[in-house]
């Protein structure tokens, strides 16, 4: 049996319908037939509006679950190695899936310690076209080694250059039965993040775990930052009554267009309190 629609869905639908009738009420031929007072009846009830705006706790994977998914993933073919590197990479800098899909090899600087990911908005699909410099978090050498080995194989085995994708899309061709089948990787970026979500779904399903989308890894990092990188100063600044999963600040991202915030895990000079 299908679940009933949520209050958020009801509210969003009513808002869209209301906006349509407000637009229609000013069109010739409808001004005398539609009244603004009647359209106001399309407002949701106060109770439904409060439910729609209420903060929702998000499910996110633990590091143990992420490692279990990685352990269950095969690594025999280039596609399988790419998928495994993609899952490991997602938790290290905590990037959005659309940005990961548009990364090139030159955007990952493994010579830095920790490794640096440069998200330049002219070639990486960042939110609001922001320039972001993101570093790998110290979550384990095993995770970083998977990504490092993948980048090395792209350069040395597949002969990829700096402008080629870090996570190339799957090359589709015809098999012996004339059906379309994967034939490896090609030098092209994904056009969107839907293949990444499909890879994540397959990885967690293979490990017998519920599906966690790529964005949920950012909530994992936020949870780790609040539980493992706390000091008396930051504890006073962040009351426990605030939902940890819904703080929009991600302390692992250092934006180039503004200084790092004071408090919240950083000193006033922008140095993280968590990486000692």
C-alpha positions in Angstrom: 0.0 0.0 0.0 1.4 3.4 -1.0 2.3 5.8 1.8 0.2 9.0 2.1 1.7 12.2 0.8 3.7 14.1 3.3 2.9 17.6 4.5 5.8 19.0 2.6 4.5 17.5 -0.7 1.0 18.9 0.0 2.4 22.4 0.8 4.7 22.4 -2.3 1.8 21.4 -4.5 -0.6 23.9 -3.1 2.0 26.7 -3.5 2.6 25.8 -7.2 -1.2 25.7 -7.9 -1.7 29.0 -6.0 1.1 30.7 -8.0 -0.5 29.5 -11.3 -3.9 30.9 -10.4 -2.3 34.2 -9.3 -0.7 34.4 -12.7 -3.9 33.4 -14.4 -6.0 36.0 -12.5 -4.1 38.9 -14.3 -4.5 37.5 -17.8 -7.1 39.0 -20.1 -10.4 37.2 -19.9 -9.8 35.8 -16.4 -9.7 39.0 -14.3 -13.4 39.0 -13.7 -13.7 35.3 -13.1 -10.9 34.7 -10.6 -10.7 36.6 -7.3 -7.7 36.9 -5.1 -9.7 36.1 -1.9 -10.7 32.8 -3.4 -7.1 31.9 -4.4 -6.1 32.5 -0.8 -8.0 29.3 0.1 -5.1 27.4 -1.5 -2.9 28.2 1.5 -2.0 25.1 3.6 -3.2 24.9 7.2 -0.8 26.3 9.9 -0.3 22.7 11.1 0.7 21.4 7.7 2.9 24.5 7.0 4.7 23.9 10.3 5.2 20.2 9.5 6.6 21.1 6.0 9.2 23.5 7.5 10.2 21.2 10.4 13.8 20.1 10.3 14.2 16.5 9.3 16.9 14.2 10.6 18.8 12.6 7.7 20.1 9.1 7.6 23.8 8.8 6.8 26.2 5.9 6.7 28.9 5.3 9.3 32.5 4.9 8.3 32.2 1.2 9.1 29.3 0.9 6.6 31.2 2.8 4.0 34.2 0.5 4.4 31.9 -2.6 4.3 30.5 -1.4 1.0 34.0 -0.8 -0.4 35.1 -4.3 0.8 32.1 -5.9 -1.1 32.9 -4.1 -4.4 34.9 -6.0 -7.0 38.0 -4.4 -8.5 38.9 -6.5 -11.5 37.9 -4.2 -14.4 38.6 -0.5 -15.0 34.8 0.2 -14.4 34.9 -1.6 -11.1 38.0 0.2 -10.0 36.5 3.5 -10.9 33.4 2.8 -9.0 35.4 1.8 -5.9 37.5 4.9 -6.1 34.4 7.0 -6.5 32.9 5.7 -3.3 36.1 6.2 -1.4 36.6 9.7 -2.8 33.1 10.8 -1.8 33.9 10.6 2.0 37.3 12.2 1.9 36.6 15.8 0.8 32.8 15.6 1.2 32.0 17.1 -2.2 28.7 17.2 -3.9 28.0 14.5 -6.5 27.6 17.0 -9.4 31.0 18.4 -8.6 32.6 15.0 -8.5 31.2 14.1 -11.9 32.8 17.2 -13.4 36.3 16.8 -11.9 39.4 16.4 -14.0 42.7 14.9 -13.1 44.3 18.3 -12.8 41.8 19.2 -10.1 43.3 16.6 -7.7 46.7 17.6 -6.3 48.2 14.5 -4.6 51.5 16.3 -4.0 49.9 18.3 -1.2 49.6 16.9 2.3 46.8 16.3 2.8 45.8 16.0 -0.9 44.0 19.0 -2.3 40.9 19.2 -4.6 40.6 22.5 -6.4 37.0 23.2 -7.4 37.3 25.9 -10.0 33.8 27.1 -11.1 34.8 27.5 -14.7 35.3 23.8 -15.0 33.8 22.2 -11.9 30.0 22.3 -11.2 30.1 23.8 -7.8 27.1 25.1 -6.0 26.4 28.8 -6.9 29.6 28.7 -9.0 31.8 29.1 -5.9 35.6 28.5 -6.0 36.3 25.9 -3.3 39.6 24.4 -2.1 38.8 21.1 -0.4 41.3 18.8 1.4 41.2 15.1 2.2 40.1 14.5 5.7 42.3 12.2 7.9 39.8 9.3 7.8 42.3 6.5 7.1 45.1 5.8 4.7 43.2 2.9 3.2 40.6 5.3 1.8 43.1 7.7 0.4 45.2 4.8 -1.1 42.2 3.7 -3.2 41.8 7.1 -4.8 45.6 7.6 -5.2 46.0 4.2 -6.9 43.1 5.0 -9.2 44.6 8.4 -10.3 47.9 6.7 -10.9 46.4 4.0 -13.1 44.5 6.7 -15.1 47.8 8.4 -15.9 50.1 5.4 -16.3 47.8 2.7 -17.7 45.0 4.5 -19.5 47.3 7.4 -20.4 44.8 10.1 -19.3 46.0 13.7 -19.3 45.3 16.6 -16.9 42.1 17.6 -18.7 40.6 14.1 -18.8 38.0 13.2 -16.2 39.0 11.9 -12.8 35.9 9.6 -12.9 35.3 8.9 -16.6 32.0 7.7 -17.8 31.3 4.2 -19.0 31.9 3.5 -22.7 28.9 1.7 -24.2 29.2 -0.6 -27.2 27.6 -3.6 -28.9 28.4 -7.1 -27.8 28.4 -10.3 -29.7 24.7 -10.5 -29.4 24.3 -6.9 -30.7 23.1 -5.8 -27.3 24.5 -2.6 -25.7 27.0 -3.5 -23.0 29.7 -1.7 -21.1 33.1 -1.7 -22.9 35.3 0.1 -20.3 35.8 3.8 -19.7 36.1 6.7 -22.1 37.7 10.2 -22.0 34.5 12.1 -21.2 32.7 13.4 -18.1 29.3 12.4 -17.0 26.6 14.9 -18.0 25.0 14.6 -14.6 25.3 12.8 -11.3 22.6 10.1 -11.9 25.2 7.4 -12.8 27.1 8.2 -9.5 23.9 7.6 -7.5 23.3 4.3 -9.3 26.8 3.2 -8.4 26.3 4.1 -4.8 23.0 2.2 -4.8 24.5 -0.9 -6.3 27.5 -0.8 -3.9 25.4 -0.6 -0.7 22.9 -3.2 -2.0 25.8 -5.6 -2.7 27.0 -5.2 0.9 23.4 -5.9 2.2 23.1 -2.3 3.5 20.4 0.3 2.9 21.1 2.8 0.1 22.8 6.0 1.1 23.0 8.7 -1.6 26.3 10.6 -2.2 25.0 13.7 -0.4 24.5 11.7 2.8 28.3 11.3 3.1 28.4 15.0 3.9 26.1 14.4 6.8 28.5 11.7 7.9 31.4 14.2 7.9 29.2 16.7 9.8 28.4 14.1 12.4 32.1 13.1 12.8 33.1 16.8 13.1 30.6 17.4 15.9 31.4 14.2 17.9 35.1 13.8 17.4 36.4 17.4 16.9 34.9 19.1 19.8 36.7 21.4 22.2 35.3 23.3 25.3 35.2 26.5 23.2 33.2 25.0 20.3 30.9 23.2 22.8 29.9 26.5 24.3 29.3 28.0 20.9 27.1 25.1 19.7 24.2 24.3 22.0 23.1 20.7 22.0 19.5 21.7 21.1 20.5 22.5 17.5 20.2 19.5 15.2 23.6 18.5 14.2 22.5 17.1 10.8 21.1 20.4 9.8 23.9 22.9 10.3 24.6 24.1 6.8 28.3 24.8 7.6 30.6 22.1 6.5 33.9 22.7 8.4 35.9 20.6 5.9 35.3 23.0 3.0 37.6 26.1 2.9 36.1 28.5 0.4 38.5 30.8 -1.4 36.1 33.7 -1.6 35.9 34.2 2.1 38.0 33.5 5.2 37.4 30.4 7.3 34.9 31.2 10.2 36.1 31.7 13.7 34.8 29.2 16.3 33.0 26.1 15.0 36.2 24.1 14.9 38.6 26.8 13.6 40.8 29.3 15.3 40.6 33.0 14.1 43.5 32.4 11.8 41.5 29.8 9.9 43.5 26.8 11.2 41.3 23.8 11.9 41.2 22.6 15.6 40.6 19.1 14.4 43.8 18.4 12.4 46.6 18.6 15.0 
